[in-house]
Amino acid sequence: MNWDYKFDARALKELKKLGAPDQQRVIRYLQHEVLREPKSFGKPLKRKLAGLWRYHVGNQKDIYG
């Protein structure tokens, strides 16, 4: 199965707040790790965030849906 990602407006705004090295780390993680097998790297969230996944990228916790 092929996976893809896109940033919504809020996520893109948060990504832009990061320094260039951290931005690249997040994007590289998405492209090289998560897109291969997203469910093997993250943790599913529960309750009102059910359907979203949490990933740790460096010192950051990122949430994807």
Secondary structure by P-SEA (a helix, b strand, c coil): cbbbbbbcaaaaaaaaaccaaaaaaaaaaaaccccccccccbbbbccccccbbbbbcccbbbbcc
